[in-house]
Amino acid sequence: MAAAERTEGSCPVLPLASGRSIPVLGLGTSHRGGYSHDAVVYAIQNCGIRHIDTAKRYGCESLLQKAIKESGVKREDLWLTTKLWHSDYGYENTKKACLESCERLGVEYLDLFLIHWPDAQIPGKSNREVRAETWRAMEELYEKGNSRAEFLKDLHTRWISVVYFTERRASSTRAVASGEPL
């Protein structure tokens, strides 16, 4: 993994093969432990946090939109990560879920859209077929600029190989759970 870079007064970042950089410290949200609006605003305004990690499943994307606006930090200075839950897998559902997350967060694009979990249970389709459709939608979202990077999270190497060999092209912005580019 590349060494973290740091600029004066900012959070350390890791460069990606695409030329973008991801802040190494982030504020994680969760469906457990609640949501503290004041803590989120404080972290963005006073602690230099520029990476916010959330998911539709956590139920706080709309709340984060308010916190981001209240913080006064420009969108382009933030790195927003959200995750695709397995109930939204499949070609059309994936695209819809990304755009809905953007809407709830009040942004035009996501910096990182993660496939959250390897289990794809869609009746009448194999897991392999659903995963390939999901990844194809992720690629299109990336190509259209709705997502600036896609990563795979909590996935097994066997599944990553299936995704890698079913996609139309390899991309330098892809990474696996370890954070290393494919």
C-alpha angles and dihedrals in degrees: 000000000000119000116259116257123211133197123200112286096001140104116267113261135202117222117232124212088251091065094253122114129221121211109243093215119061141168109245121206124199145185085236121066098026131249126282112199094190092050092051093049091046092050092051096043102037110019101048094244108162101160118077119185119197143138138212087244090062092061098221106098092105090047090052090054089061093045093050092051092046092049092064092221113138117248093238089058093059133076111214120195124185133166138233110231118217093247087066096052120124131072103283096031092054093052091046093048092052093050091046091051089051089051094048090048091046094235137121095224144012121234091212130015112189130199094228105197136014098226112101113181110179114149114244095018132088120240089244092054093047093048092050091050090047093051091047089055090047090054091051091049088052093048091050092048096246088119123029094198139008125209135177116234130195092358132141122243091243092059092045088055090053091051093046094052096043098050120097095235140002116250129204091220095063120103139173128230091282090062094244118131116253 
